[in-house]
Amino acid sequence: MLELRRIAYHQEDFHLTADTRISAGFTALIGPSGAGKSTLLNMIAGFLAPTSGQVLWDGQEISGLPPAKRPVSILFQDNNLFPHLTVRANLALAMTTRRPDADQLARIEAALAQVGLGGMGGRRPAALSGGQQGRAALARVLLQDRPLMLLDEPFSALGPALRSEMLDLVARLAAEQGIRVLMVSHAPEDARRVADEVALVSQGALHPPQPTQGFFATPSKQLQAYLGDG
């Protein structure tokens, strides 16, 4: 379980607070642009330090740990694939090596097969479609073998059908491997599709997550304002 305990983040005129627990298998964060959704992910991942408060995972504080030591993997919007490396070499970086041994190579090939890229490890990212690049980035995240996966709108540049396909793939693989997912999205339909719970980030605060169906069925005033329904 992820706990954000009395978190506050202040930078010039930007202020954000969070004091909640996130325990669902797949949770979506939605809210207006600039509300602080990506800021929250960066604090959880360790790229930003909160002004005050604690980040805990399964009851253990991780606020002071560097990103590499946290039980967290993150998938960014641009996939962060190195263009000069093959897909296989990009995935090897998840195991902090440029020269994987036989066992590691077997894991890489298995991860590629999981995401539908079997036999494509020797290609460079430029030779892949946008959807295939997203699959390669997902395979690299899976190889990190962390219990919490953060998604910062990694599929936002894809068309609706391909985005839905990638979301379904993430949800299926995360469930199979027991990985919890926290996803930032500007698309309510994405949250409806894959999230067990949804939390709104608005007016400088992360609001407690709610089951997805009820979240949209009885929207708060803040959610109505965001969706344009009130």
C-alpha contacts under 8 A as a table, 3 or more apart, distances in Angstrom:
res1	aa1	res2	aa2	distance
1	M	21	R	7.08
1	M	22	I	6.10
1	M	23	S	4.78
1	M	57	W	5.69
1	M	58	D	4.91
1	M	59	G	7.58
2	L	21	R	5.80
2	L	22	I	5.15
2	L	23	S	6.31
2	L	55	V	7.53
2	L	56	L	5.88
2	L	57	W	4.78
2	L	58	D	6.46
3	E	19	D	7.69
3	E	20	T	6.02
3	E	21	R	4.37
3	E	22	I	6.23
3	E	55	V	5.94
3	E	56	L	5.00
3	E	57	W	6.35
3	E	58	D	7.94
3	E	59	G	7.75
4	L	7	I	5.99
4	L	18	A	6.10
4	L	19	D	5.23
4	L	20	T	5.43
4	L	21	R	6.24
4	L	53	G	7.61
4	L	54	Q	6.13
4	L	55	V	4.94
4	L	56	L	6.50
5	R	18	A	7.03
5	R	19	D	4.85
5	R	20	T	6.49
5	R	53	G	5.70
5	R	54	Q	5.13
5	R	55	V	6.29
5	R	56	L	7.58
6	R	17	T	7.20
6	R	18	A	6.04
6	R	19	D	4.68
6	R	52	S	7.34
6	R	53	G	4.80
6	R	54	Q	6.74
7	I	17	T	5.44
7	I	18	A	4.97
7	I	19	D	6.03
7	I	50	P	6.49
7	I	51	T	7.56
7	I	52	S	5.68
7	I	53	G	4.12
7	I	54	Q	6.09
7	I	55	V	7.68
8	A	15	H	7.38
8	A	16	L	5.70
8	A	17	T	4.42
8	A	18	A	6.57
8	A	50	P	5.94
8	A	51	T	5.55
8	A	52	S	5.23
8	A	53	G	6.27
9	Y	14	F	7.95
9	Y	15	H	5.74
9	Y	16	L	5.19
9	Y	17	T	6.42
9	Y	50	P	4.98
9	Y	51	T	4.75
9	Y	52	S	6.86
10	H	13	D	7.40
10	H	14	F	5.70
10	H	15	H	4.61
10	H	16	L	6.60
10	H	50	P	7.93
10	H	51	T	6.25
11	Q	14	F	5.19
11	Q	15	H	6.64
14	F	204	G	7.94
15	H	204	G	5.69
16	L	35	A	7.97
16	L	36	G	6.71
16	L	204	G	4.47
16	L	205	A	5.30
16	L	206	L	7.65
17	T	204	G	6.28
17	T	205	A	4.73
17	T	206	L	6.37
18	A	205	A	5.84
18	A	206	L	4.99
18	A	207	H	7.37
19	D	206	L	7.50
20	T	206	L	7.97
20	T	207	H	7.73
20	T	208	P	5.86
21	R	208	P	7.52
22	I	27	T	7.56
22	I	209	P	7.01
24	A	27	T	6.08
24	A	180	R	7.22
24	A	196	D	6.27
24	A	197	E	6.43
25	G	175	A	7.42
25	G	179	I	7.30
25	G	180	R	4.74
25	G	181	V	6.22
25	G	196	D	6.65
26	F	171	A	7.46
26	F	180	R	5.88
26	F	181	V	4.68
26	F	182	L	6.09
26	F	183	M	7.68
26	F	194	V	7.15
26	F	195	A	4.95
26	F	196	D	5.31
26	F	197	E	6.68
27	T	181	V	6.14
27	T	182	L	4.92
27	T	183	M	6.23
27	T	195	A	5.23
27	T	196	D	5.92
27	T	197	E	4.84
27	T	198	V	5.49
27	T	199	A	7.37
27	T	209	P	7.71
28	A	182	L	5.79
28	A	183	M	4.67
28	A	184	V	5.88
28	A	185	S	6.82
28	A	191	A	5.71
28	A	195	A	5.81
28	A	197	E	6.45
28	A	198	V	4.72
28	A	199	A	6.26
29	L	37	K	6.61
29	L	182	L	7.25
29	L	183	M	5.92
29	L	184	V	4.78
29	L	185	S	6.20
29	L	198	V	5.94
29	L	199	A	5.01
29	L	200	L	5.84
29	L	201	V	6.74
30	I	37	K	7.30
30	I	184	V	6.17
30	I	185	S	5.38
30	I	186	H	5.77
30	I	187	A	7.60
30	I	188	P	7.29
30	I	198	V	7.32
30	I	199	A	6.45
30	I	200	L	5.17
30	I	201	V	6.14
31	G	35	A	6.52
31	G	37	K	7.42
31	G	185	S	7.92
31	G	186	H	6.66
31	G	200	L	5.54
31	G	201	V	4.98
31	G	202	S	5.84
31	G	223	L	7.85
31	G	226	Y	6.56
32	P	35	A	5.53
32	P	186	H	7.47
32	P	201	V	7.49
32	P	202	S	6.69
32	P	226	Y	6.41
33	S	36	G	7.76
33	S	186	H	7.89
34	G	37	K	7.56
35	A	201	V	6.11
35	A	202	S	5.54
35	A	203	Q	6.98
35	A	204	G	6.44
36	G	39	T	4.88
36	G	40	L	6.18
36	G	201	V	6.84
36	G	202	S	7.95
36	G	204	G	7.47
37	K	40	L	5.27
37	K	41	L	6.64
37	K	184	V	6.30
37	K	201	V	6.45
38	S	41	L	5.02
38	S	42	N	6.16
38	S	152	D	6.60
38	S	184	V	6.98
39	T	42	N	5.07
39	T	43	M	6.26
39	T	48	L	7.53
40	L	43	M	5.17
40	L	44	I	6.26
41	L	44	I	5.08
41	L	45	A	6.04
41	L	150	L	6.79
41	L	152	D	7.59
42	N	45	A	5.02
42	N	46	G	5.93
42	N	47	F	5.00
42	N	48	L	5.42
43	M	46	G	5.05
43	M	47	F	5.94
43	M	48	L	4.66
43	M	49	A	5.72
43	M	50	P	6.40
44	I	47	F	7.85
44	I	55	V	6.59
44	I	63	S	7.87
44	I	72	V	7.95
45	A	48	L	7.78
45	A	67	P	5.66
45	A	70	R	6.98
45	A	72	V	6.15
45	A	73	S	7.55
45	A	74	I	7.49
46	G	49	A	6.56
46	G	63	S	7.22
46	G	65	L	7.16
46	G	66	P	5.96
46	G	67	P	4.76
46	G	70	R	7.64
47	F	67	P	6.61
49	A	63	S	7.64
50	P	53	G	6.63
50	P	54	Q	7.84
54	Q	61	E	6.66
54	Q	62	I	7.71
54	Q	63	S	5.75
55	V	61	E	5.79
55	V	62	I	5.77
55	V	63	S	5.10
56	L	59	G	5.64
56	L	60	Q	5.15
56	L	61	E	4.17
56	L	62	I	5.50
56	L	63	S	7.09
57	W	60	Q	5.28
57	W	61	E	6.41
57	W	62	I	6.77
57	W	71	P	7.87
61	E	64	G	7.64
62	I	65	L	5.37
62	I	70	R	6.63
65	L	69	K	5.93
65	L	70	R	6.24
66	P	69	K	5.51
66	P	70	R	6.67
67	P	70	R	5.37
67	P	72	V	7.74
71	P	146	R	5.16
71	P	147	P	5.94
71	P	148	L	6.23
72	V	146	R	5.42
72	V	147	P	6.54
72	V	148	L	4.87
72	V	149	M	5.82
72	V	150	L	7.18
73	S	141	V	6.03
73	S	144	Q	6.86
73	S	146	R	5.98
73	S	148	L	6.37
73	S	149	M	4.89
73	S	150	L	6.11
74	I	141	V	6.93
74	I	149	M	5.66
74	I	150	L	4.50
74	I	151	L	5.88
74	I	152	D	7.46
75	L	79	N	6.45
75	L	137	A	7.07
75	L	138	L	7.05
75	L	141	V	6.94
75	L	149	M	7.61
75	L	150	L	6.18
75	L	151	L	4.96
75	L	152	D	6.17
75	L	154	P	6.14
76	F	79	N	5.32
76	F	80	N	6.98
76	F	151	L	6.42
76	F	152	D	5.09
76	F	153	E	6.72
76	F	154	P	5.10
77	Q	152	D	6.01
77	Q	153	E	5.41
77	Q	154	P	3.78
77	Q	155	F	6.60
77	Q	156	S	7.09
78	D	81	L	7.96
78	D	154	P	6.66
79	N	133	Q	7.10
79	N	134	G	6.28
79	N	137	A	5.53
79	N	154	P	6.70
80	N	137	A	7.43
81	L	90	N	6.42
81	L	125	P	6.85
81	L	133	Q	7.87
81	L	137	A	6.90
82	F	85	L	5.66
82	F	90	N	6.56
82	F	125	P	7.52
83	P	86	T	7.60
83	P	124	R	6.39
83	P	125	P	5.66
83	P	126	A	6.74
84	H	124	R	6.98
85	L	88	R	7.90
85	L	89	A	5.72
85	L	90	N	6.09
85	L	124	R	6.09
85	L	125	P	7.81
86	T	89	A	5.10
86	T	90	N	6.18
86	T	121	G	6.59
86	T	122	G	5.44
86	T	123	R	5.27
86	T	124	R	4.31
86	T	125	P	6.88
87	V	90	N	5.02
87	V	91	L	6.24
87	V	120	M	7.31
87	V	121	G	4.89
87	V	122	G	6.12
87	V	123	R	5.81
87	V	124	R	5.61
87	V	125	P	6.39
87	V	136	A	6.87
88	R	91	L	5.19
88	R	92	A	6.24
88	R	108	I	6.85
88	R	109	E	7.98
88	R	121	G	4.45
88	R	122	G	6.12
88	R	123	R	7.91
89	A	92	A	4.94
89	A	93	L	6.68
89	A	98	R	6.32
89	A	121	G	7.99
90	N	93	L	5.50
90	N	94	A	7.59
90	N	140	R	7.42
91	L	94	A	5.55
91	L	95	M	7.69
91	L	108	I	6.59
91	L	136	A	7.66
91	L	137	A	7.88
91	L	139	A	7.15
91	L	140	R	4.78
91	L	143	L	7.50
92	A	95	M	5.45
92	A	96	T	6.71
92	A	97	T	5.73
92	A	98	R	6.01
92	A	99	R	7.46
92	A	100	P	6.33
92	A	104	Q	7.70
92	A	105	L	7.92
92	A	108	I	7.10
92	A	140	R	7.77
93	L	96	T	4.63
93	L	97	T	5.32
93	L	98	R	6.32
93	L	140	R	7.91
94	A	97	T	7.58
94	A	140	R	5.79
94	A	141	V	7.07
94	A	143	L	6.02
94	A	144	Q	5.35
95	M	104	Q	7.99
95	M	143	L	7.23
95	M	144	Q	6.68
97	T	100	P	6.07
100	P	103	D	7.79
100	P	104	Q	5.37
100	P	105	L	5.89
101	D	104	Q	5.27
101	D	105	L	6.11
102	A	105	L	5.06
102	A	106	A	6.21
103	D	106	A	5.10
103	D	107	R	6.39
104	Q	107	R	5.00
104	Q	108	I	6.21
105	L	108	I	4.98
105	L	109	E	6.19
106	A	109	E	5.18
106	A	110	A	6.13
107	R	110	A	5.03
107	R	111	A	6.12
107	R	143	L	7.63
108	I	111	A	5.10
108	I	112	L	6.23
108	I	143	L	7.40
109	E	112	L	5.07
109	E	113	A	6.18
109	E	118	G	6.75
109	E	119	G	7.78
109	E	121	G	7.38
110	A	113	A	5.05
110	A	114	Q	6.19
110	A	118	G	7.85
111	A	114	Q	4.99
111	A	115	V	6.57
111	A	139	A	5.36
111	A	140	R	7.75
111	A	142	L	7.24
111	A	143	L	6.99
112	L	115	V	5.40
112	L	116	G	6.24
112	L	117	L	4.80
112	L	118	G	5.18
112	L	119	G	7.83
112	L	120	M	7.74
112	L	121	G	7.37
112	L	136	A	7.01
112	L	139	A	6.04
113	A	116	G	5.04
113	A	117	L	5.37
113	A	118	G	4.28
113	A	119	G	7.87
114	Q	117	L	7.50
114	Q	118	G	7.86
114	Q	139	A	7.64
115	V	118	G	7.93
115	V	135	R	5.70
115	V	136	A	7.44
115	V	138	L	7.53
115	V	139	A	6.42
115	V	169	L	7.48
116	G	135	R	7.50
117	L	120	M	5.53
117	L	121	G	7.55
117	L	132	Q	7.38
117	L	135	R	7.42
117	L	136	A	7.42
118	G	121	G	7.31
119	G	122	G	7.60
120	M	123	R	5.67
123	R	127	A	6.27
123	R	128	L	7.58
124	R	127	A	5.59
124	R	128	L	7.23
125	P	128	L	5.33
125	P	133	Q	6.33
126	A	129	S	7.67
128	L	131	G	7.86
128	L	132	Q	5.51
128	L	133	Q	5.90
129	S	132	Q	5.06
129	S	133	Q	6.16
130	G	133	Q	5.13
130	G	134	G	6.35
130	G	158	L	7.13
131	G	134	G	5.06
131	G	135	R	6.32
131	G	158	L	7.09
131	G	162	L	6.86
131	G	166	M	7.69
132	Q	135	R	4.93
132	Q	136	A	6.21
133	Q	136	A	5.02
133	Q	137	A	6.22
134	G	137	A	5.12
134	G	138	L	6.14
134	G	154	P	7.33
134	G	155	F	7.10
134	G	166	M	7.83
135	R	138	L	4.97
135	R	139	A	6.16
135	R	166	M	7.59
136	A	139	A	5.05
136	A	140	R	6.36
137	A	140	R	5.13
137	A	141	V	6.39
138	L	141	V	5.08
138	L	142	L	6.25
138	L	170	V	7.71
139	A	142	L	5.08
139	A	143	L	6.30
140	R	143	L	5.14
140	R	144	Q	6.70
141	V	144	Q	5.31
141	V	145	D	7.36
141	V	149	M	7.85
142	L	145	D	5.57
142	L	146	R	7.60
146	R	149	M	7.04
146	R	179	I	7.33
147	P	178	G	7.15
147	P	179	I	4.80
147	P	180	R	6.18
148	L	179	I	5.68
148	L	180	R	4.87
148	L	181	V	5.87
148	L	182	L	7.59
149	M	179	I	6.73
149	M	180	R	6.10
149	M	181	V	4.77
149	M	182	L	6.32
150	L	181	V	5.90
150	L	182	L	4.95
150	L	183	M	5.85
151	L	154	P	6.24
151	L	181	V	7.35
151	L	182	L	6.21
151	L	183	M	4.50
151	L	184	V	6.05
152	D	183	M	6.17
152	D	184	V	5.10
152	D	185	S	7.34
153	E	156	S	5.44
153	E	183	M	7.11
153	E	184	V	5.65
153	E	185	S	5.60
153	E	186	H	8.00
154	P	157	A	7.80
155	F	158	L	5.51
155	F	163	R	5.68
155	F	166	M	7.35
156	S	159	G	7.95
156	S	163	R	7.20
158	L	162	L	6.07
158	L	163	R	5.45
159	G	162	L	5.51
159	G	163	R	5.90
160	P	163	R	5.11
160	P	164	S	6.11
161	A	164	S	5.23
161	A	165	E	6.26
162	L	165	E	4.92
162	L	166	M	6.23
163	R	166	M	5.15
163	R	167	L	6.17
164	S	167	L	5.08
164	S	168	D	6.13
164	S	190	D	7.33
164	S	193	R	7.98
165	E	168	D	5.21
165	E	169	L	6.24
166	M	169	L	4.96
166	M	170	V	6.20
167	L	170	V	5.14
167	L	171	A	6.12
167	L	190	D	7.69
167	L	194	V	6.93
168	D	171	A	5.12
168	D	172	R	6.06
168	D	194	V	6.89
169	L	172	R	5.19
169	L	173	L	6.11
170	V	173	L	5.33
170	V	174	A	5.86
171	A	174	A	5.26
171	A	175	A	6.08
171	A	194	V	6.52
172	R	175	A	5.26
172	R	176	E	6.20
173	L	176	E	5.03
173	L	177	Q	6.15
174	A	177	Q	5.22
174	A	178	G	5.83
174	A	179	I	4.73
174	A	180	R	6.69
174	A	181	V	7.29
175	A	178	G	5.12
175	A	179	I	6.23
175	A	180	R	7.73
176	E	179	I	7.86
185	S	188	P	7.36
185	S	190	D	7.23
185	S	191	A	7.36
187	A	190	D	5.45
187	A	191	A	6.96
188	P	191	A	5.15
188	P	192	R	6.24
189	E	192	R	4.98
189	E	193	R	6.07
190	D	193	R	5.04
190	D	194	V	6.46
190	D	195	A	7.79
191	A	194	V	5.68
191	A	195	A	5.04
191	A	198	V	6.91
191	A	212	T	7.48
192	R	195	A	6.10
192	R	212	T	6.43
192	R	213	Q	7.52
195	A	198	V	6.65
195	A	212	T	6.55
196	D	211	P	5.98
196	D	212	T	5.72
197	E	209	P	5.86
197	E	210	Q	5.17
197	E	211	P	4.27
197	E	212	T	4.67
197	E	215	F	7.97
198	V	209	P	5.12
198	V	210	Q	5.51
198	V	211	P	6.40
198	V	212	T	5.48
198	V	215	F	6.83
199	A	206	L	7.00
199	A	207	H	5.86
199	A	208	P	5.82
199	A	209	P	4.05
199	A	210	Q	6.38
200	L	206	L	6.08
200	L	207	H	5.42
200	L	208	P	7.55
200	L	209	P	7.30
200	L	223	L	7.17
201	V	204	G	7.21
201	V	205	A	5.69
201	V	206	L	4.48
201	V	207	H	6.12
202	S	205	A	5.61
202	S	206	L	6.70
202	S	207	H	7.77
202	S	222	Q	7.11
210	Q	214	G	7.04
210	Q	215	F	5.71
211	P	214	G	5.68
211	P	215	F	5.98
212	T	215	F	5.01
212	T	216	F	6.49
213	Q	216	F	5.69
213	Q	217	A	5.97
214	G	217	A	4.84
214	G	218	T	5.86
214	G	219	P	7.85
215	F	218	T	5.93
215	F	219	P	5.79
216	F	219	P	5.24
219	P	222	Q	7.90
219	P	223	L	5.64
219	P	224	Q	6.04
220	S	223	L	5.12
220	S	224	Q	6.14
221	K	224	Q	5.00
221	K	225	A	6.15
221	K	230	G	7.26
222	Q	225	A	5.14
222	Q	226	Y	6.30
223	L	226	Y	5.00
223	L	227	L	6.07
224	Q	227	L	5.13
224	Q	228	G	5.83
224	Q	229	D	4.81
224	Q	230	G	5.10
225	A	228	G	5.08
225	A	229	D	6.15
225	A	230	G	5.34
226	Y	229	D	7.74
227	L	230	G	7.95
